[in-house]
Structure formats: structure tokens, C-alpha cells
Amino acid sequence: MDTVAQPLTQVIDKLEQAKINYTVTVTKPSRNVFPLEDELYVVRQQLDADGILNLMAAAKMGKEVSK
């Protein structure tokens, strides 16, 4: 199942319906130059040897804040 570039909430719903085990790691930028949107998206997936789908999610960046 390809989950990359999809909203995390939709991916979780699909995985739970399919009874697929998963983990989620949320990444954040080291600097807050751009505001982040509230919705998370899957940016990476990896299936480990135990059959657990490891997802990495991040928020979409908005436009630069004017000072």
C-alpha cells in the first residue's frame, strides 16, 4: 500500500480498516522560519521485517512570515 503524499488521517483510517500494524513518527523543522499547517502528510514509509509499516509524517509549510 502506497501512502506517501497522502494526509495522515486518511492513511490511518485505511490501515486500521485493513488491520495493518503501523507506527508514526512526526518530524518538525529545526527552525521556525515558515509557519506549519495543522494537517500532517506522510513523507516516507518503510515496511519492516515484522510486517509493521513505519510512517514518517510532517506538516506542510506555509508562506514565509513577514517581519
Rosetta blueprint (number, residue, H / E / L):
1 M L
2 D L
3 T L
4 V L
5 A L
6 Q L
7 P E
8 L H
9 T H
10 Q H
11 V H
12 I H
13 D H
14 K H
15 L H
16 E H
17 Q H
18 A L
19 K L
20 I L
21 N L
22 Y E
23 T E
24 V E
25 T E
26 V E
27 T L
28 K L
29 P L
30 S L
31 R L
32 N L
33 V L
34 F L
35 P L
36 L E
37 E E
38 D E
39 E E
40 L E
41 Y E
42 V E
43 V E
44 R E
45 Q E
46 Q E
47 L E
48 D L
49 A L
50 D L
51 G L
52 I L
53 L E
54 N E
55 L E
56 M E
57 A E
58 A E
59 A E
60 K E
61 M E
62 G L
63 K L
64 E L
65 V L
66 S L
67 K L
